[in-house]
């Protein structure tokens, strides 16, 4: 088709029906169609090559995702182990603080009892010597005020101690709950890891069996009974990786 158009252009030029410029224009149009056809074929080949490259990139992306997932499992296991260690340390510190608060509370109670006994003794003395010793009564009143302040402070400290005990109890309960959640997370992780290991083993076994079936298909006369996934090559022979136990 393109050659025919070129010949027609030459014929028109030879007949004198058009100028040399018309002939050149006709040749340019014909050659343009020829190169357009060639470019179309080249474009199709380029599209096919791009599709193959896209498939290769998808395969590489899937491999990278699998590697990232394995790394994520390892990072998660490490983080959970570290968090468990921190929680155990917090638990020990909380138990120590609770023990120290209990010791302080016992000490304060030991001080309150003798102070109350002193108050009773002073009150008895004041009642007996009220008429004779006004100064002693005044002194006793002052002492009572002082003891009242002491009791108020002790009461305030006791209330604060009780509040602290309640807070420590709440924290201990929260710690127990956190430990249970960590244990559940650890169990879920171990389960997921076991399932992943089973999938890998199944894939390896399936691949081995498929490869062995291909060998049998190619060489049906070959005896494949000595071959197994548990074997490896030693001195050019297939032997079990671990020595099998002798049966009685």
Buried (B, 14 or more C-beta within 10 A) or exposed (E): EBEEBBEEBEEBBEEEEBEEEEBEEBBEBBEEEBEEEEEEEEEEEEEEEEEEEEEEEEEEEEEEEEEEEEEEBEEEBEEBEEEBEEBEEEBEEBEEEBEEBEEEBEEBEEEBEEEEEEBEEBEEBBEEBEEEBEEBBEEBEEBBEEBEEBBEEBEEEBEEBEEBBEEBEEBBEEBEEBBEEBEEBBEEBEEEEEEEEEEEEEEEEEEEEEEBEEEBEEEEEEEEEEBEEEEEEEEEEEEEEEEEEEEE
